[in-house]
Amino acid sequence: MKIGNLAFILFCISYLILTYLYFEIINQAEIFLRDRKIYLEFGHANIVMLEVMLLCFLFALVNIAIAIFRRYKRKGI
C-alpha cells in the first residue's frame, strides 16, 4: 500500500493514541464498576494491565520501526 509521508506519520500517531485509548477505556470501565460495588478480582490487575499496556506499546513501536525500515528500504535511501 502506497501512502504519502504525512499520511504514514498520521497513521503511526493514531495507532499509538488508539492503543492508549483502548487501555484507558478498560481502566475507566473497571473504576465505573468498582464505584457501583461490582468487583472483578484478578489479584493485582492494575499492575498486570500496565505491564500489558507497556508490552503493547513496545510491539507498536517495533511495528512502526519495521514499517519505516521497509518504507525507506524500498526507496533505496
N, C-alpha and C positions, 0 to 999 in steps of 0.2 A: 504494500500500500504506500503510495507516494503522497506525502503531505508536505506543506511548507514548514519552514523553521519555526515560525510563530505558532502555528497550529500544534506542532510537536511539543513545544515548550508548554503551551496551554494544556495539552493532554497530560503531560507529566505532572504539572502542578495540580490539576484537577484529580489525578489518580491519588496523589498524596492527601489531598484535602478530603476526598471521599473515604479513604481508608480511616482517617481520623474521625470523620463524622459517624462512620459505622460503629466505632468503638464508643463514641460519646453517646450515641443513641442507646446502646446496650447499657452503659453506665447510668444514664438517666432513667431507663426503664427499671433498673434494679433499685434505684433510690425511690422512684414512684411507688413500686410495690412495697418496699420497706416502710414507707410512710403510712401505708394502708394496712400495716401489720401482716403482710404476706412475705414470709421469709423463705428464701431459697438458700439452703445450707450447702455450700460447696467447700467448706473449710475457709482457706484464705483466698477466696475467689477474686478479690480485687487485685491481689498480688499476681495471681496467675493471669488475670486479664491484662495487666500491664506487661507481663512478660510476653504474652501472645501478641499484643499490640506492637511491642518493640520488634518482635520477630517478623511480623508482617511489614513493618517499615523497613527492616533490613532487606527482606525479599523485594520490596518495592524499589528500593534504591539499587539493588543488584539488577533487577529487570530494566530499570532506566539506564543504568550504565551499559548493559549489554545492547540495548536499543541504540544508544549513542555510538557505541563502538561499531556496530553493524552499519549504522547510517553513514558514518564517515569512512568506513572501510570501502563501501560501495562507490563513494565519490572519488576514492583514490587519493585522499588527502593524507 
